[in-house]
Amino acid sequence: MAIARQFSAWTLITRWLHGWWLVLRMGARVLVLAVSSSTYRPVQRRRILHGIYRATWPMLPGFTLLTAIFGLVVIRIVLSGALSYGLTRFALDVLVRTLVLELIPLSAALYVSVRYSLAEGELIRMMRTEGRFKALLAQGRDPIRDIVMPRVLAGQFAVITLTTVSGLVILVLTYLSLYGFVTWGFDGFTRGVGQIIDPLTWLILAMKTFFMSLAVAIIPMVATTSDHDGQGSRAHAELIRLARLLSVMLLIEIIALVGSYH
């Protein structure tokens, strides 16, 4: 029994390490293809642009609306609390740091992963299972470049776009909540935002958004040893990919918090 338990534990550890090795290998291949001129041939560019449009546009209005509604609720709560305790001057700092710097990038990454990347990853898995990857290789084509790469770039673009647009919407709503439909407070507002989001904070925000978008785009596309034909194995593989994605996003968030507030 003890030997069986040790063997089972070693098998689980081996599969876990193998899964992460596949993620790192896929990430390396994607980075190499991203700087390769063959990735951006006219036919490939059309695939990439179509993938970006298909990934971003259907999600942008809904996510922006949800973010605006949630942001308005948080803004009203923070402003009401700040007025009650006489801490109005700290309200802008709390709102920008909480919404723009922390919640929106994480929410955008989770939204894109659920609405786009995981579904496309399952489609990639089915293509691989049905032998379409081998057929493309037999034709002299690279399935990673022609099938996976457009979806990776589309997922990245969607996360970055949703984060940028929603962040700007939240800043506009914050300004309107603080000053109303007037222009006299614009200079003070932009000065306050600039003091909160200094160049180092901008760099950390950009890097966090980029690496989260990279994780959301790549991890669901990676096939593991659990990707078999069975429905149970398929659901198990999806849960593994989701858990792996969440762990990477949590790690990125922790590193960003340490860099911002240490």
FENGI-V632379 format. One record per residue. N is the residue number from 1. NEAR is the number of other C-alpha atoms within 8 Angstrom. D_FIRST is the distance of its C-alpha to the first C-alpha in Angstrom with 2 decimals. Layout:
N_NEAR_D_FIRST / N_NEAR_D_FIRST
This chain:
1_4_0.00 / 2_5_3.79 / 3_6_5.42 / 4_7_4.99 / 5_8_6.16 / 6_8_8.61 / 7_8_9.75 / 8_8_10.40 / 9_8_12.21 / 10_8_14.09 / 11_8_15.12 / 12_8_16.48 / 13_8_18.31 / 14_8_19.73 / 15_9_21.00 / 16_8_22.45 / 17_8_24.27 / 18_8_25.42 / 19_10_26.87 / 20_8_28.81 / 21_8_29.97 / 22_11_31.39 / 23_11_33.17 / 24_8_34.70 / 25_8_35.75 / 26_10_37.35 / 27_9_39.09 / 28_8_40.47 / 29_8_41.76 / 30_10_43.38 / 31_8_45.09 / 32_8_46.43 / 33_11_47.72 / 34_7_49.24 / 35_7_51.60 / 36_8_52.30 / 37_6_55.65 / 38_6_54.28 / 39_12_52.43 / 40_9_55.77 / 41_8_57.79 / 42_6_60.03 / 43_7_57.74 / 44_11_54.70 / 45_10_56.64 / 46_8_57.41 / 47_9_53.74 / 48_13_52.92 / 49_9_55.80 / 50_8_54.96 / 51_11_51.31 / 52_15_52.47 / 53_9_54.87 / 54_8_52.36 / 55_12_49.74 / 56_14_52.11 / 57_8_55.04 / 58_8_53.32 / 59_10_51.30 / 60_9_54.03 / 61_8_56.31 / 62_8_53.60 / 63_12_51.65 / 64_12_54.93 / 65_8_56.07 / 66_8_52.84 / 67_11_52.93 / 68_12_56.59 / 69_8_56.05 / 70_8_53.09 / 71_11_55.03 / 72_9_58.10 / 73_8_56.14 / 74_9_54.62 / 75_11_58.02 / 76_9_59.78 / 77_8_57.23 / 78_11_57.44 / 79_10_61.24 / 80_8_61.68 / 81_8_59.55 / 82_12_61.35 / 83_9_64.75 / 84_7_63.86 / 85_6_62.91 / 86_6_65.49 / 87_9_62.98 / 88_9_64.34 / 89_5_64.51 / 90_8_60.73 / 91_11_60.10 / 92_11_60.45 / 93_10_57.98 / 94_9_55.36 / 95_13_55.90 / 96_12_55.82 / 97_10_52.77 / 98_9_50.82 / 99_12_51.80 / 100_13_52.95 / 101_10_50.69 / 102_9_47.40 / 103_9_47.12 / 104_13_48.98 / 105_13_47.12 / 106_10_43.73 / 107_8_44.99 / 108_12_46.51 / 109_12_43.33 / 110_9_41.27 / 111_9_44.07 / 112_14_44.30 / 113_12_40.56 / 114_9_40.41 / 115_9_43.75 / 116_10_43.72 / 117_15_41.01 / 118_13_37.96 / 119_9_40.04 / 120_11_41.33 / 121_11_37.87 / 122_11_36.83 / 123_8_40.05 / 124_11_39.22 / 125_11_35.79 / 126_8_37.57 / 127_10_40.13 / 128_10_37.53 / 129_9_35.70 / 130_6_39.06 / 131_8_39.95 / 132_9_42.81 / 133_9_41.62 / 134_8_41.71 / 135_8_45.14 / 136_11_46.48 / 137_10_45.25 / 138_7_46.97 / 139_6_50.14 / 140_6_49.99 / 141_8_49.10 / 142_8_46.42 / 143_10_44.37 / 144_8_43.24 / 145_10_46.91 / 146_11_48.32 / 147_9_45.75 / 148_11_43.36 / 149_12_45.85 / 150_14_48.37 / 151_14_45.72 / 152_11_44.44 / 153_11_48.01 / 154_16_48.74 / 155_19_45.81 / 156_13_46.87 / 157_11_50.48 / 158_12_49.65 / 159_14_47.75 / 160_11_50.53 / 161_9_53.29 / 162_13_51.88 / 163_12_51.34 / 164_8_54.87 / 165_9_56.72 / 166_13_54.96 / 167_11_55.50 / 168_8_59.20 / 169_10_59.45 / 170_13_57.93 / 171_10_60.39 / 172_8_63.28 / 173_11_62.20 / 174_11_61.85 / 175_11_65.34 / 176_9_66.82 / 177_9_65.21 / 178_6_66.58 / 179_8_70.03 / 180_7_70.70 / 181_5_72.66 / 182_6_74.64 / 183_5_74.71 / 184_5_75.77 / 185_8_72.22 / 186_8_70.90 / 187_7_71.67 / 188_7_69.99 / 189_9_66.97 / 190_8_66.42 / 191_8_67.00 / 192_10_64.40 / 193_11_61.82 / 194_8_62.61 / 195_7_62.01 / 196_9_58.63 / 197_9_57.46 / 198_8_58.61 / 199_6_58.02 / 200_7_54.68 / 201_9_53.49 / 202_9_54.72 / 203_8_52.78 / 204_11_49.54 / 205_10_50.10 / 206_8_50.83 / 207_8_47.80 / 208_12_45.49 / 209_12_46.95 / 210_10_46.72 / 211_9_43.09 / 212_12_42.09 / 213_14_44.05 / 214_11_42.37 / 215_11_38.88 / 216_16_39.95 / 217_16_41.50 / 218_12_38.84 / 219_11_35.34 / 220_15_35.77 / 221_14_37.05 / 222_10_33.96 / 223_9_31.76 / 224_8_28.01 / 225_7_25.34 / 226_9_24.92 / 227_10_28.55 / 228_8_28.35 / 229_7_30.65 / 230_6_28.68 / 231_6_30.04 / 232_6_26.68 / 233_11_25.77 / 234_12_29.30 / 235_8_29.12 / 236_9_25.81 / 237_11_27.52 / 238_10_30.53 / 239_8_28.58 / 240_8_26.99 / 241_10_30.52 / 242_10_31.92 / 243_8_29.35 / 244_9_29.97 / 245_12_33.69 / 246_8_33.68 / 247_8_31.79 / 248_9_34.36 / 249_11_37.24 / 250_8_36.04 / 251_8_35.84 / 252_11_39.33 / 253_9_40.68 / 254_8_39.40 / 255_8_40.93 / 256_11_44.16 / 257_9_44.34 / 258_8_43.90 / 259_8_46.60 / 260_8_48.94 / 261_5_48.75 / 262_5_47.56
